């Protein structure tokens, strides 16, 4: 086996270190939009067979807002989905993610 030179060793070590740093998991920052100036909370939407639980975010003042239906993930209406509705409400929309069940 041929001996490795210092230059080859340093090049290989640098590339390996760069690769190791590049593939590390990135920790996500949790964003939380405040509800100041908004009306937020759980509501029940009446339907023919009863009610559908949902979460609502809307601007506190005004009326006749355009509606955005937010589709939930498999985990339901959790904090991230609620934060998305608050972001839409800050932009002037009534945002509703309904709690879909199979």
N, C-alpha and C positions, 0 to 999 in steps of 0.2 A: 504494500500500500504506500502510495506517495505521500510524503509529509505535507501538511497544510501550511501555507505561508501566513504570516501575520495579517497581511492585507486581505487574503481570502477569509480568514477567521473573522476579522472585523466586519467585512461586508456581510457575511452570513449572519453574524450575531445581530447586526443592525437591522437587517431585513426580518429576522425572526422576532426581534423586539417590536418592530413596527407592526408586524402582523398580529402579534399577541395583543397589542394595545387596540388595534382596529377591530378585533372581534369580541372585545369585552362588551357585556350587556350595558346598555345606556339606561340609567335610572330616569324614569319619566317624572316630570314635574306636574303635580296636581294643581289644576287651575280651579279657582272658585270665584264665580261672578257674584257680587253682592246683590241683594234684592232691594236695595234702596231705590225708591221710585217705581217699584213694581208691586203687583198683586200676584202672589204665588201661593201654591198649596194644593192639597189633594181635593178633588171634587168627584162627584158621581154624575155620570152622564145618563139620563133616562133613555131607555130603549124599550122595545115592545115586551121583552121578557124580564125586565127588571132594570138593573143599572150596570154601567161599566165604570170601574174605578179608573181615574185618570189624574194627571198632575197638570196644573195650569200655571202659566206665567204670562202676564200681560202688563202693559204700562198702567200705572195707577191713574193717570188722567187721560181723558179722551174716550172715544167710542168708535165702533165700526172698524176695528182693526183687521187688516188682512190676516188670514189664519195659516199657520204652518203646522202640519201634522208631522211630528217627530216619530220616526220608527225606532222602537227600542231594540236593544240587543237581546240575546238569549237570556241574559241575566235579569231582565225586567227593567223597571224604571228606577234605576239606582242613581247615586249622586252625580255621576258624569252626565247622564241623560237629563237630569234636572238642571244641571249647569248649562247644557246646550239650550234648553228652553229659556233660561234666564238671559242668555246672550241674544237670542232672537227677540225677546221682549224688550231688551235695551235698544234694539233697532226699530221698535215700533210695531211688532207683530204680536198676535195672540198665539202662543205656542202650546200645543197639546200632544203629549205622548200618552197614549192610552195603554193600560196594562193588558196586553193581549194574552189570552190563555187558550190552550188547545183543548 
